[in-house]
């Protein structure tokens, strides 16, 4: 199936993904049991007259027509191209081949500007190139004579539309509305863009009013010898529990990088919630039917007290109303200042502890209160985003009321969207994915139409440093890898691949490394909706799988350790990391990986204890190396093990005290193997299922 579209134009129309039906009602709260199927809705045929499309287009897309342009190009799939002009509304969609159009204009020809193109036709070889993703590229020329809608970008043809890999059919109406609303909204990048739109202009004014009401600053002249801190506007959108837009949010942030240590700030550290802790809470919540609710503290950083003397420039967009030398003298903390996170967290911690909650030691952003009846109220805070859980509903209501009195709080209802992660819950369990994040990433990199692939990394090739390879832009490479690192918080299947490409962020990356990044993106194109599935089980154990790939790095022959841990049958933590030393045997590298896995298991037990889930059962460690297990269980001491004596004593102590129980697992059942090396497709897909990844958006 051929699809033509243009760069910088949305590939799928608003509120649709390639024409999936949005009207079927489902009985599930968030997704259906089983695998949903893909269907396209058929629009009213009267909207297209005449039509030469073999597949109907979504109703939101109208074909552009022009009475002066003959011979349309046949297209065999929906293409979300915006209308060219109102007067072009009664003729078929036109696709131009620019080189031929130019030749016609030069020779005064009135013949057709394009030829019919279908799956069996081809263009001259010199006019077509193939990019890294398998797309056909047609080079652009002087297009000043073409319609405006056709002048931008380079035309691409792809056989792999994004609609083949995602559908909303398995979602309930409420969650479907939420998912589509994430795709439907656009956020301005500058204050100039925002002031042209009434909703954003009101959001900017509301932010200024809130800052002035809070007494955040006073307007004064800049003292001699003082340098003001800059500021800028950040725009975002807040959603209601049903997925509709709650409000347009504008936030004024200071440019903290212009501050000077010892003058504008002192201490800056402030903790944020560990995503590992949040995943542990999700596993407990789904197994014990706890509620999961979300709160948002409006203008949280404005509640912190500022001790230093800091001056800030007048906010952009309001300079004309102030004198030339006037600035804002900050009385309270503001977003962007280096000390603001610490000031806010101290203020919030004091307020919660005053209500009788206990602060966690394994994660300082975790607060728990246990009633005399044994019921729990749990709070986790990530800056100004709060998750509430537990089975003490009365205490949770008291907590909401108390926080509303102390701060300006927004109750967002059930947890659905947190830190870019989409949370879907049904009677079967909870799925956490980053579908929109992946769509945005593919769109920004121009990979929406790329050819997908089944694995994130080639199992037959290892990354190295090629002296003759062409270097690429380091900044772009670092940005892409950074985006992938955050994505790996819900996608352990790309954990090893991201770890591998991140090793070249500071050494000059080359085309070989960039191609490895693009391969990860092509894999994400295949599975954009895949996420972690937390299900209810009878298992109440803490299991940790640890593995290592001995001397797998071809540059320095260091090994790669990997572990993944399960709490009550659900994956909660994982890691893929190159070891810091060269191991002289496979037993040594497996032993070091075993020690890392035990440390993670001990931390998980501490978190469970603070969440009121005490257990006397040991941590189950799964290892596929008999030599490493033998060293841990037997009092061996000779030249071959003395260089890992610290790890040996640590593991032996935990085994002896029955904190840890070592079990042997065959290599083919070693779940952590996916985090240590690139695997062929059959092994990769098998271990992906064992990790508990599920795609509620899958069309097949």
Residue pairs with C-beta under 8 A, 6 or more apart in sequence:
1 55
1 76
1 77
1 119
1 159
1 161
2 75
2 76
2 77
2 117
2 118
2 119
2 157
2 158
2 159
3 75
3 76
3 77
3 78
3 79
3 157
3 158
3 159
3 161
3 449
4 73
4 75
4 79
4 95
4 155
4 156
4 157
5 11
5 79
5 80
5 81
5 155
5 156
5 158
5 449
6 81
6 150
6 152
6 153
6 154
6 155
6 156
7 152
7 153
7 154
7 156
7 446
8 152
8 153
9 80
9 81
9 82
9 152
9 153
10 80
10 443
11 80
11 161
11 162
11 443
11 448
11 449
12 18
12 80
12 162
12 163
12 183
13 58
13 60
13 61
13 80
14 60
14 180
14 183
14 184
15 22
15 60
15 180
15 183
15 184
16 22
16 58
16 60
16 180
17 162
17 163
17 166
17 167
17 168
17 183
18 40
18 58
18 78
18 161
18 162
18 163
18 164
19 40
19 41
19 56
19 57
19 58
19 78
19 163
20 38
20 39
20 40
20 41
20 163
20 167
20 168
20 169
20 699
21 39
21 40
21 41
21 168
21 169
22 41
22 168
22 176
22 180
23 41
24 169
25 172
25 173
26 32
26 170
26 171
26 172
26 173
27 172
28 170
28 172
28 426
28 427
29 172
29 174
29 175
29 425
29 426
29 427
30 171
30 172
30 175
30 424
30 425
30 426
30 431
30 696
31 170
31 171
31 172
31 175
31 424
31 426
31 431
31 696
32 170
33 428
35 170
35 698
35 700
36 167
36 169
36 170
36 696
36 698
36 699
37 167
37 169
37 699
37 700
38 163
38 164
38 167
38 169
38 699
38 700
39 167
39 169
40 55
40 56
40 78
41 58
41 59
42 56
43 56
43 57
43 58
43 59
44 59
45 51
45 56
47 59
47 62
48 56
48 57
48 63
49 90
50 92
51 63
51 92
52 72
52 74
52 75
52 92
53 75
53 76
53 77
53 78
54 76
54 77
55 76
55 77
55 78
56 78
57 63
57 78
57 79
58 78
58 80
60 80
61 78
61 79
61 80
61 81
62 83
62 89
63 92
63 93
64 81
64 82
64 83
64 84
64 85
64 88
64 89
64 93
64 94
64 149
65 88
65 89
65 90
65 91
65 92
65 93
65 94
66 84
66 88
66 91
66 94
66 147
67 88
67 90
67 91
69 91
69 94
69 113
70 112
70 113
71 112
71 113
71 114
71 115
71 116
72 91
72 92
72 93
72 94
72 95
72 114
73 93
73 94
73 95
73 114
73 115
73 116
73 117
74 116
74 117
74 118
75 93
75 95
76 118
76 119
77 161
78 161
78 163
79 93
81 93
81 149
82 149
83 89
83 149
84 147
84 148
84 149
84 150
85 147
94 113
94 114
95 114
95 117
95 155
96 113
96 114
96 146
96 150
97 113
97 114
97 115
97 123
97 138
98 138
98 140
98 141
98 143
98 146
99 127
99 138
99 141
100 113
100 114
100 115
101 113
101 114
101 145
101 146
102 141
102 142
102 145
103 109
104 110
104 111
104 113
105 145
115 121
117 123
122 128
123 138
127 138
127 139
128 136
128 137
128 138
129 136
129 137
129 138
129 139
130 136
130 137
131 137
132 515
132 518
133 447
133 449
133 450
133 451
133 518
133 522
134 158
134 159
134 160
134 450
134 451
135 156
135 157
135 158
135 449
135 450
135 451
136 156
136 157
136 158
137 154
137 156
138 154
138 155
138 156
138 157
139 154
140 153
140 154
140 155
143 150
143 151
144 151
156 449
158 449
158 450
158 451
159 451
160 449
160 450
160 451
160 452
160 525
161 449
162 439
162 442
162 448
162 449
162 525
162 528
163 699
164 699
165 452
165 525
165 526
165 527
165 528
165 529
165 698
165 699
166 435
166 528
166 529
166 697
166 698
166 699
167 697
167 698
167 699
168 176
168 179
168 180
168 697
169 699
170 696
170 697
170 698
171 179
171 424
171 696
171 697
174 242
174 243
175 243
175 416
175 424
176 243
177 242
177 243
177 244
178 239
178 242
178 243
178 244
178 416
178 417
179 243
179 422
179 435
179 436
180 243
181 239
181 243
181 244
181 245
182 239
182 243
182 417
182 422
182 436
183 436
183 439
185 237
185 245
187 235
187 236
187 237
188 194
188 197
188 200
188 235
189 235
190 233
191 204
191 232
191 233
191 316
191 317
193 200
194 200
194 201
194 203
194 204
194 233
194 235
194 250
195 201
195 204
195 317
199 248
200 235
200 248
200 250
202 248
203 235
203 247
203 248
203 249
203 250
204 233
204 250
204 317
206 250
207 250
207 251
207 252
207 299
208 252
208 315
208 318
210 298
210 299
210 302
211 217
211 252
211 299
211 302
211 334
214 299
214 302
214 332
215 331
215 332
216 302
216 328
216 330
216 331
216 332
216 334
217 312
217 328
217 329
217 330
217 331
218 328
218 329
218 331
219 322
219 326
219 327
219 328
219 329
220 311
220 326
220 327
220 328
220 329
221 323
221 325
221 326
221 327
222 228
222 311
222 325
222 326
222 327
223 311
226 311
227 258
227 311
228 311
228 312
228 313
228 327
228 328
229 254
229 255
229 256
229 258
229 259
229 264
229 310
229 311
229 312
229 313
229 337
230 254
230 255
230 258
230 312
230 313
231 252
231 253
231 254
231 255
231 312
231 313
231 315
231 316
231 334
231 336
232 252
232 253
232 255
232 316
233 250
233 251
233 252
233 253
233 315
233 316
233 317
234 250
234 251
234 252
234 253
234 335
235 248
235 249
235 250
235 251
236 249
236 251
237 245
237 247
237 248
237 249
238 245
238 246
238 247
238 249
238 296
238 410
238 412
239 245
239 246
239 412
239 416
239 417
240 246
240 412
240 413
241 412
241 413
241 414
241 416
243 416
246 410
246 412
251 335
252 315
252 334
252 335
253 334
253 335
253 336
254 312
254 334
254 335
254 336
254 337
254 340
255 336
256 336
256 337
256 338
256 340
259 265
259 310
259 337
259 338
263 308
264 308
264 310
264 337
264 338
265 308
265 310
265 337
265 338
265 339
266 307
266 308
266 339
267 339
267 342
268 338
268 339
268 341
268 342
269 342
270 341
270 342
270 344
270 345
271 345
271 363
271 364
271 365
272 365
272 382
272 383
273 363
273 365
273 366
273 380
273 381
273 382
273 387
274 363
274 365
275 419
275 489
276 572
276 573
276 604
277 362
277 363
277 365
277 366
277 380
277 607
278 380
278 387
278 418
279 432
279 532
279 534
279 570
279 571
279 572
279 573
280 567
280 572
280 604
280 607
280 608
280 611
281 378
281 380
281 387
281 389
281 611
282 292
282 430
282 432
282 534
282 570
283 534
283 567
283 568
283 569
283 570
283 572
284 290
284 389
284 567
284 568
284 608
284 611
284 613
285 291
285 292
285 389
285 430
286 425
286 429
286 430
286 534
286 535
286 536
286 570
287 536
287 537
287 568
287 569
288 391
289 391
290 378
290 389
290 390
290 391
291 388
291 389
291 390
291 391
291 393
291 396
291 414
292 387
292 388
292 389
292 414
292 415
292 423
292 425
292 430
293 387
293 388
293 389
293 396
293 411
293 412
293 413
293 414
293 415
294 385
294 386
294 387
294 388
294 412
294 413
294 414
294 415
294 416
294 418
295 385
295 386
295 388
295 400
295 403
295 409
295 410
295 411
295 412
296 384
296 385
296 386
296 409
296 410
296 412
297 303
297 348
297 384
297 385
297 386
297 403
297 407
297 408
297 409
297 410
298 384
298 407
298 408
298 409
298 410
299 408
300 344
300 348
300 383
300 384
300 407
301 333
301 334
301 335
301 337
301 340
301 341
301 343
301 344
301 384
302 332
302 333
302 334
303 332
303 333
303 344
303 347
303 348
303 407
304 332
304 333
304 339
304 340
304 342
304 343
304 344
304 346
304 347
305 332
305 333
305 343
305 347
306 330
306 331
306 332
306 333
306 337
306 339
306 343
307 339
308 339
309 329
310 329
310 330
310 337
311 327
311 328
311 329
311 330
312 327
312 328
312 329
312 330
312 334
313 327
313 328
314 322
314 326
314 327
314 328
315 328
330 337
333 339
333 340
333 343
333 344
334 340
341 383
344 383
344 384
345 381
348 381
348 407
349 359
351 402
351 403
351 406
351 407
352 359
352 367
352 379
353 359
353 367
355 369
355 398
355 399
355 402
356 369
357 367
357 368
357 369
357 377
357 379
358 367
358 368
358 369
358 610
359 366
359 367
360 366
360 367
360 368
360 607
360 610
361 606
361 610
362 603
362 606
362 607
362 610
363 380
363 607
363 610
365 380
365 381
365 382
366 378
366 379
366 380
366 607
366 610
366 611
367 378
367 379
367 380
367 381
368 376
368 377
368 378
368 379
368 610
368 611
368 612
369 376
369 377
369 392
369 395
370 376
370 612
371 377
371 392
371 395
374 612
375 390
375 391
375 392
375 395
376 390
376 391
376 392
376 611
376 612
377 388
377 390
377 392
377 395
377 396
377 399
378 388
378 389
378 390
378 611
379 386
379 387
379 388
379 399
380 386
380 387
380 389
381 387
382 418
382 419
385 418
385 419
386 403
387 415
387 418
388 396
388 399
388 400
390 396
400 409
400 411
403 409
414 425
415 423
415 425
416 422
416 423
416 424
417 423
420 434
420 436
420 437
420 486
421 432
421 433
421 434
421 489
421 490
422 432
422 433
422 434
422 435
422 436
422 531
423 430
423 431
423 432
424 430
424 431
424 432
424 433
424 696
425 431
428 535
428 536
429 533
429 534
429 535
429 536
430 533
430 534
431 531
431 532
431 533
431 534
431 694
431 696
432 490
432 531
432 532
432 534
433 490
433 529
433 530
433 531
433 532
433 695
433 696
433 697
434 487
434 489
434 490
434 491
434 531
435 528
435 529
435 531
435 697
437 486
437 487
438 487
438 524
438 528
439 448
439 528
441 483
441 487
441 521
441 524
442 448
442 450
442 521
442 524
442 525
442 528
445 480
445 518
445 521
447 518
447 521
447 522
447 525
448 525
450 518
450 521
450 522
450 525
451 522
452 522
452 523
452 525
452 526
453 519
453 522
453 523
453 526
454 523
454 526
454 681
454 684
454 685
455 523
455 678
455 679
455 680
455 681
455 684
456 493
456 494
456 497
456 519
456 520
456 523
456 524
456 678
457 496
457 497
457 500
457 516
457 519
457 520
457 678
458 519
458 678
459 677
459 678
459 679
459 680
461 678
462 552
462 553
462 554
462 678
463 500
463 501
463 503
463 504
463 512
463 513
463 516
463 554
464 512
464 554
464 555
465 504
465 507
465 510
465 555
466 510
466 512
469 510
469 511
469 512
470 510
470 511
471 508
471 509
471 510
471 511
472 509
472 510
472 511
472 513
472 514
474 505
474 508
474 509
477 504
477 505
477 509
477 513
477 514
477 517
478 505
480 517
481 498
481 501
481 502
481 505
481 517
484 494
484 498
484 501
484 517
484 520
485 498
485 502
487 494
487 498
487 524
488 494
488 495
488 498
490 531
490 532
491 524
491 530
491 531
491 693
492 532
492 564
492 571
492 574
492 674
492 675
492 691
492 693
493 527
493 530
493 674
493 684
493 688
493 691
493 693
494 520
494 523
494 524
495 562
495 574
495 575
495 576
495 674
495 675
496 560
496 562
496 576
496 674
496 675
496 676
496 677
496 678
497 516
497 519
497 520
497 523
497 678
498 520
498 576
499 560
499 576
499 577
499 578
500 516
500 678
501 513
501 516
501 517
501 520
503 578
504 510
504 513
527 695
527 698
528 697
529 695
529 696
529 697
529 698
530 693
530 694
530 695
530 698
531 693
531 694
531 695
531 696
532 570
532 571
532 692
532 693
532 694
533 570
533 692
533 693
533 694
534 570
534 692
535 569
535 570
535 692
537 568
537 569
537 570
538 569
539 566
539 568
539 569
540 568
540 615
540 617
541 566
541 568
541 617
541 620
542 565
542 566
542 567
542 601
542 604
542 605
542 608
542 615
542 617
542 619
542 620
543 565
543 566
543 619
543 620
543 622
544 563
544 564
544 565
544 566
544 597
544 598
544 600
544 601
544 619
544 620
544 621
544 622
545 563
545 564
545 565
545 597
545 622
545 665
545 670
545 671
545 672
546 561
546 562
546 563
546 590
546 593
546 594
546 596
546 597
546 621
546 622
546 623
546 672
547 561
547 562
547 563
547 590
547 593
547 623
547 624
547 670
547 672
547 673
547 675
547 676
548 559
548 560
548 561
548 562
548 579
548 586
548 589
548 590
548 592
548 593
548 625
548 676
549 559
549 560
549 562
549 589
549 676
549 677
550 559
550 583
550 585
550 586
550 589
550 590
551 557
551 558
551 559
551 582
551 583
551 589
552 559
552 560
552 676
552 677
553 559
553 560
553 578
556 582
557 582
558 578
558 579
558 580
558 581
558 582
558 583
559 578
559 579
559 582
559 583
559 589
559 592
559 593
560 576
560 577
560 578
560 579
560 676
560 677
561 575
561 576
561 577
561 578
561 579
561 589
561 592
561 593
561 596
561 676
562 574
562 575
562 576
562 577
562 593
562 672
562 673
562 674
562 675
562 676
563 574
563 575
563 593
563 596
563 597
563 600
563 672
563 675
564 571
564 573
564 574
564 575
564 671
564 672
564 675
564 691
565 571
565 572
565 573
565 574
565 597
565 600
565 601
565 604
566 572
567 604
567 608
570 692
571 691
571 692
572 604
573 600
573 604
574 672
574 675
574 691
575 596
575 600
575 675
576 675
576 676
577 596
579 589
579 592
579 593
583 589
583 592
584 643
585 627
585 640
586 625
586 627
587 625
587 627
587 628
587 631
588 643
588 644
590 623
590 624
590 625
590 627
590 628
591 625
591 628
591 631
591 632
591 644
591 647
591 648
591 651
592 644
592 647
594 621
594 623
594 628
594 632
594 647
594 651
594 662
595 647
595 650
595 651
597 621
597 672
598 619
598 621
598 650
598 651
598 654
598 660
601 619
601 621
601 660
602 619
602 654
602 659
604 619
605 615
605 619
608 614
608 615
618 658
618 659
618 660
618 661
619 659
619 660
619 661
620 661
620 663
621 660
621 661
621 662
621 663
622 663
622 664
622 665
622 670
622 671
622 672
623 629
623 662
623 663
623 664
623 665
624 664
624 665
624 666
624 667
624 670
624 673
626 664
629 662
629 664
630 636
631 641
631 648
632 648
632 651
632 652
632 655
632 662
633 655
633 662
635 652
641 648
651 660
654 660
655 661
655 662
667 673
668 683
671 687
671 690
671 691
673 679
673 683
673 687
674 683
674 684
674 687
674 688
674 691
679 687
